[in-house]
Amino acid sequence: MKRSNAIYAIVMIGLIVTALAAAVTFGSVRPAPIILNENATFTGYIENAGASRLHSIRIYENVTRIHLVLDCPGNDFDLYGSWGQLPSTSDYDFRGFESGGEDLNYDEPEPGIWHLMVTSYSGIGHYDLIIEFE
């Protein structure tokens, strides 16, 4: 490889990385890291009212029902879910928004990666999200 071609390649890679970092940093709200957890038990902490945390699980073909329990003592957190893409408060496959925590059942889920978002409607603090498969 010629030296000029190598320099060009390095510059292009730098520009691409910079553009991707800017898109993530300056996009809408920067989400928390997505964590794939086979145990289906998540804990988290929401530091600001209106903030969200994201989690992901894999749903296998033999799962016929999912039971989700969101425990957030003293707070009002909502739960959103989506298959194959990150949910938002306006784009989701299901949601739970009872006062306080959530207790939801979802029958016949599609297999694949399921993304969950815990959002603070009001309050800040710790939460536990427990998911049971049948």
N, C-alpha and C positions, 0 to 999 in steps of 0.2 A: 504494500500500500504506500502510495506517495505521501510525503509529509503533508502536503497541502490538503490531500483527501482526509488524512487522519485529523488534522486541525478542524476541517469543516465538519467531520462527524462528531467531534467533541463539542463544538459550538452548537450544533443542532440538538444533540442530546441535552445539553445544558438549557437550551431554550424550551424544549419540550417539558423537562422537569420543572422549570420555572413556571410555565403556563399551567401545568397540572396543579402545582402548589398554590398558585394564585386562584385557580378555580375552586379549590377546596377551601382556602382561607377566606375568600371574598364572596363565596356563594351565599345563599340564604343563611340559615343558622347552621353552624358546623356541628354535626352530630357527634355523640360520644362513640368510641370505637365499638364495632360489632364483635361480639364474642360468641363463637359457636360452642354450645355446651350440651353435651350428650346426656347429662344428668337431669336436665330440665328444671333446675332450681337456680334462680338468680337472686342476687341481692344487689342493692345499689343505693345511691344517695343523690338526691336532687338538691342542688345548692340554691336555685333561684326559682321563684314562682313563674310558671310558664315554660320552664326548661324541660327537656326530654332526655331520656336515656334509651339506647337501642340494644336489643339482644336478638340472637338468632338461634333457631333449633332446626334439626332435621326431622321431618315426618316420614316414617317408613310406610310402605304399602299395606302392612297388616294392621295399622292403627285405624280403629273405627270411631273413636270418640276422644276428644281432648277436653280436659277439665282444667281451667285456669283460675288461680286464686291470687289476687294482688292484695297484699296486706300492707297498709301504709298508716300506722297508728297516728291519729290526730290530724291527718292531712286528707285532701281530696285529690287523688291521682286517677287519671284515666288510662285505659289500655287500648291500643290500636294494633291490628295485625294485618299482614299482607303476605301473599305468596310470591316469591321470586323478585320482589322489589321492596325498597324501604317504604314503610307507610308514612303518611303525614296526617295532620288533623283534617285535611280535606280529601285525601286519596288513601283509601284503605279497603280491605275486604271484610273486616268486622271491627266493631268497637264496643267497649263497655264504658259507660260514664255514669255509673251510680254515684251517689254521694258517699264519699269515703273511699273504700277499696272496691275491688271487683270480685265477682264469683260467676264465671261464665262456663258454658258447655258449648262445644262445637262438634257436630256430628259429621261423619264421613269426610274428613279433611283430605285434600289432595296431597299426595306424597311430594316431597321436595323440601327446599329450604323455606322456612316460615320466619318472617321478620316481625318482631314485636317492639312496640314503642310505649314506654311508660312516660306520661306527660303530667306535669303538675298543673292542675286546674287552679288549686290554691294551696298554699303551704309549701314548706321545704322539709326535707328530712329523709330518713331511711325507709326503704321498702323491701319486701320479699315478694318474689313472683315464683309461684310453685305451679308446675305443669304436670298433670298426671295423664298417662296414656292408657287407653283400653283397647 
